[in-house]
Amino acid sequence: MREAGVILVGGHSVEDNELKYGLSVSGTIHPDRVLLNRGALAGDSLILTKPLGTGIINTVLKADMAPDDMVNKSIQCMTELNRKAAELMMQFPQVHACTDVTGFGLLGHASEMIEDSDVGMVIQALSVPVFSEVQPFVEMGIIPGGLNRNRNFRMHMIETGPHCPPWLVDVFFDPQTSGGLLISLPKSDAQQLVKKMKEGGIGDAAIIGEVVAEPKGKIIVV
């Protein structure tokens, strides 16, 4: 909270067997600076700023099967604010849409961006940053229940190519804790923004695909 420049007001306690911590955030923003998760245009590039897999890693941790280095990497990712990424993004006035990737997973939030719209998406599976250490656990079926719900709810909007392995599709539906930003902006700006992010310490930022005119309302994962 200090890093984000906010203050804590009020609160309450819950008596339970597990520790819980959550916040309800409120604030103000100038109407001209609001970025919605709608408005992506055909020809835009898609940028993701953090790797995927934190939900799976948390599930593996609950099963007492998680190696320390994998846990430490995920904690570092989850405790990193999106503030720097957002500040760099706002230097590009032609950003058309943005969302954070949290409980619905990458494909769930991407589906929200194109649902009932005139555009679709193509995502390059091998360009998406992920915690590669999760692969054997996903293949063993050690995944959070929310991943299955995300997949069941949105799979009708997704088409996968023959070169995208099933375990990776699962990771794309993984519910994230403190996930990164998914940004849609003109292709001409995307490389420059990723370069600025990497120079600013956001090393996993990557262009993962593009917004397309056809097929509308669908995401093709290749």
Buried (B, 14 or more C-beta within 10 A) or exposed (E): EEEEEEEEEEEEEEEEEEEEEEEEEEEEEEEEEEBEBBBBBBBBBBBBBBBBBBBBBBBBBEEEEBEEEBBEBBBEBBEBEBEBBBEBBEEBEEBBBBBBBBBBBBBBBBBBBBEEBEBBBBBBBEEBBBBEBBBEBBEEEBBBEBBEBBBEEBBEBBBBEEEBBEBBBBBBBBBBBBBBBBBBBBEEBBEEBBEBBEEEEBEBBBBBBBBBEEBEBBBBBB
